[in-house]
Amino acid sequence: MEFQFHNRIERRNTGSMKWDVKEHELPMWVADMDFQTAPEVTKSIVERAKQGVFGYTEVTDEWYQAYQTWWKERHHLEIQKDWLIFCTGVVPAISSIIRKITTVGENVVVMTPVYNIFFNSILNNGRNVLESRLLYDGSEYQIDFIDLEEKISNPQTTLLILCNPHNPVGKIWDRETLERIGDLCSKYHVTVLSDEIHCDLTEPGDEYTPFASVSDNCRNNSITCVSPTKAFNLAGIQTAAVIVPNYNLRHKVSRGLNTDEAAEPNVFAAIAPVAAFTYGGEWLDALRKYLWENRLFAEEYIKREIKDVSPVSAKATYLLWLDCRNIIGSSTELCNFIRSHSGLYLSDGNEYHNGEGFLRMNLACPRQQVEDGLNRLKESVAAYKIWVCRQC
Ligand SMILES: Cc1ncc(COP(=O)(O)O)c(C=O)c1O
């Protein structure tokens, strides 16, 4: 079946967070896609809406089966039904887990640059962020295990949040790396929260490794957050699942989610994952191919036309992490300049911590829009360099 990823969908004036921008602006920042979801998902939502009764809702057996089958077939992880807990989103789950598993004043370790909202969840709940900075050698990001162990072994540290695959750098962590993280965290009694929301957006032919599948240590000491919302563009539906294999840990997480009133679905949150994971495989594979062609297109364009910017190579997500360190100035200033000069709205690397000199570009849109964004980037970088020189 052919899917129409080239079609432009008008999203202005629909209450879209991404597209609530000025008329001439082109938003390529927040991580949602400018594509319609899989037709089967829309169909299931429309069918359900036609009933016209929207009473209190529970997840059904199909919801559990959809996650179990998808993870078994796609990701080689056998999830037992009772390991799964519904949640209204990955961020609500993360905040709730922080509140339940750690106490005020304790440390939560993150590996930066990383998804900025982790910081909000930690700091808003009165916990400390302990940042272990990833190392970038100009071609690949790596974990600094000496630094990581120092942070994990701090007796005030009780939780580590892993981003697997990693937003914004697009890295898929390999089994050995995950095993090492799992061993360190078990050794120092630090629970691992693995955010795997980007796991279905890998390069075609490549797979991610679920943290809980790596070893007994990893399975027994982890809480994993997953969702179809990134891969199927359903963020506004607010639906996710938390996987907790360990009984005692699961009891705690489940109590936390219930107390926080984040464990009950709305009508569509209960059915959208079922449709996505049961019928959306073909659509998703076509999407991944399209996204990868977008990435290759953008990388080639930048290498050819924007010499001062280097794309960081990635294996997952639709986010392009751009190394702009050859350009004098700060990435906050550059990001603001690009937006005011050309209307191109990117994310500033500083938002993710340890991201000075980098920008993040969302490539999940029709190719023509990617090209428009790249043209604006090229023009803006050239104008910024002149502007910076004039300030000297
Ligand atoms: C790593 C990561 N986790 C969580 C989220 C958001 O999850 P949710 O919308 O389910 O709260 C995002 C969105 O970009 C993300 O990149």
The ligand as an ORCA input file, in Angstrom:
! r2SCAN-3c Opt
* xyz 0 1
  C      12.508     11.118     25.267
  C      11.106     11.625     25.358
  N      10.315     11.225     26.360
  C       9.032     11.649     26.472
  C       8.503     12.524     25.556
  C       7.083     12.992     25.712
  O       6.253     11.953     26.122
  P       4.707     12.176     26.408
  O       4.176     13.059     25.337
  O       4.125     10.787     26.387
  O       4.586     12.780     27.775
  C       9.294     12.966     24.484
  C       8.768     13.940     23.513
  O       9.466     14.485     22.708
  C      10.621     12.502     24.388
  O      11.427     12.889     23.392
*
